[in-house]
Amino acid sequence: MYSIKLIGIGAIARVGKDTLADCLINLFERDGCVAKKYSLAAALKNDLKDFLNEKCQMNVWSDNSEEKSKFRDLLVEYGKVQRDRTNGTHWTRIVENQIEQDHYSLAQEKPFVAIVPDIRYAEYDGDEHMWVKGRGGSLIYLDRILNGKLIEPANLQESTNAPKIKSCCDHHIVWETVGDVNIENICKYHYSIVNPLYNKVKFH
């Protein structure tokens, strides 16, 4: 059985982490690998979905910004409680179990790549950034330029954790904000950034 290649993507909000992950998945699949995206935040939301639905009549998976703002603090605090009591390992353990199960069921005969595009915390020795590094994975940090400047952290959480993740990343990627251009040009631009990165993180 092939080993698992773990790739974590750290960044502040709204810089394109999922776009980068999707580009990498396309390239790995092109080369015959099984590649899948995992989310630490999804594990947290899954824990609270029934509570929010039954007690608050809210959908934890909602894309409505107004609705999400009403329960965002609950998600953050619950996630923090679980991280605090486990030295930062609670959510990564859940995702690691998912990865191992998928590796066994989906990719026994092919290289398997697990990409986690929401590496946000670097507070504990066993936290998310060190989980990636400790498993022999590649940690990528992504920045986006808007109006000639790097987008800045939006809150204290990002200001505290993002510099720590960036300081220990294996690969630092910066891309521009793509404006009013068609989808072909957007894709071409993204892949012009991602292809050199892929050559560094792919199976050799």
N, C-alpha and C positions, 0 to 999 in steps of 0.2 A: 504494500500500500504506500502511495506517495505521502510525503509529509505535508503538513499544512503551512502555507505561507500566510502570515498575518500582517496586514497593513493597517495602520491607524492614521487618521487624518485629524489634526488639531487645528483650530482656528477660532476666531470670534464668529459671531452670528452674521449670516447674510453675505458671506464672501464666496460661496460656491462650493462648499464641501461635497454636497451630493452630486453636483455636476462633475467634479473631479473624480469621485468614486465611480460614477457611471461610465466615464471615459475609460478609466482603467479596466473596469469589468469588460467593456467591449473589446479592448485590446487583448486581455487574457483569453477571452472566449474565442477570439479570432485565431489564437495560437493553440487551441485545443484544450485549454484548461476549463475546469469548473470554477466559476467565480461568483461569489454571492456577497451581498451587502447586509451588514448587521447593525443594530442600533441599540446603544445603551439606554437611550431615552425611551425607546419602545418597550423595553423590559419594565421600566418604571411605570409607564402609562398602563401597561397591562395589569400591573398590581392594583391600580386604582380605578380601573374602568367600571367595575361593578358598583363600587361605592359611589362614584360620581353619578352614575346612571340612576341608581336606586334612591339615593338620598338627596340628590341635587337636580335630577333630570337633566344632566349635562353629558355631552359626548366627549370623552377624553381625546378622541381622534379628530375632533372638529377642526376645520380650516378657518372658521370664523374668528377673526381677531378679537372681536368684542367678547365672544363667549370664552375664548382661551384666556383672556386677561382676568377673568373671574376666578379661575382655578390655578393659574400659573404659580402663585405663591405656595399653594398646597403641594404641588408637584415638587417644587424646589426644596421645601422643608422636609417632606417625606424622603426625598432622595438623599438629603443631607443626613438625616437620622440613620438611614441604613449604611451610608458610607462611614459615618463617625464610629459606629459600633463595630465595624469590620476593618478598620484601617484602610478604607477606600476600596475594598475588594468585592463588596456585595454585588454590584451590577456587572462587573467584569466576570465574576464567577458564573452568573446566569448566562451571559453571552458566550462564554467559553464552552459551557455545556452544550449550547445550541450548535456551536461550530463543530464540536467533536461528534455530535450526533449526525449532523449533515455530512461531515467528512466520511463517516462510516457508511451512510446510506446512499450518498450521491456520487462519491468520487473515489471508490476503491481502485479504479483502473486509470484515473486521470489525475494530474496535478490539481490541487485544490487551493483556492485563494479566498481568504476571508478578509473583507474590507470593512473597517469600522470608522465611519466618517464623523463621529461625534465624540472625539477625545477632548474633554473640556476641563478635567481636574488634575491638579498636580500638587496636592496638599499633603499627602502621606507617602511614605516610602513604597507602599504597595498600590499606589493610586493608578489611574488609568494610563498615564504616560509610561509608567514603569512596567505596567502589565504588558504593553506592546513590546517594550525593549527586553523585558525579562523572558519573553517567549521567543526571542530571536527574530522578532518582527522588524518591519521598517516603519519609522514614525515620520510622517510628512507634516510640515506646517505650511498652511496656505494663507497668503495675504492677497487683498484686492485693492487696487488703486482706483480712487474716485476723485475726479476733478484734480488730478495731479498729486494727490496725497493718499497715503495708506489709510484705509478705514480704521478708525480708532475703536477701542473697546466701548461697549454701550453701558456697562455697569461695573460695580466693584468686583463681582465674581470674575468677569473677563479680565479686568485690569490686573487682578492678583494672579490668575492662573495662566493666562495666555503667554506672558513672557517666559515663564518657567518651561512651558511646553516647547516654545520656540527655541529656547537655549539648549535643549537636549535632543532636538529633532535630527534625523538623518538627512533629510532633504527639505529645503526651504523653497517654496514655489510662490511666485508673485505673478498675478495677471491683472490686466486692465479691465475696467468696466466696459463691456461692449454695448454700444448704444443702438441707434436706429439703423441696423443692418439686417439683411435677411438671414434665415436660419442656416443656410449653407455657409455663409461667411462666419457666423458665430461658431459653428462646429469646426471649421477650418482653423480659426484662431485658437480655440481651446486645444485642439489636437497638436497644434504647433508647439504648445507649452507642455502638453502631457506626453507626447512621444519620447522626448529625451528622458523624462522621468521614468517612463515605462522601461526603457532600455536599462535603467539602473536597478529596478526592483523586480524585473521578470525572472523566471527560472533560467538558470544558466547551466 
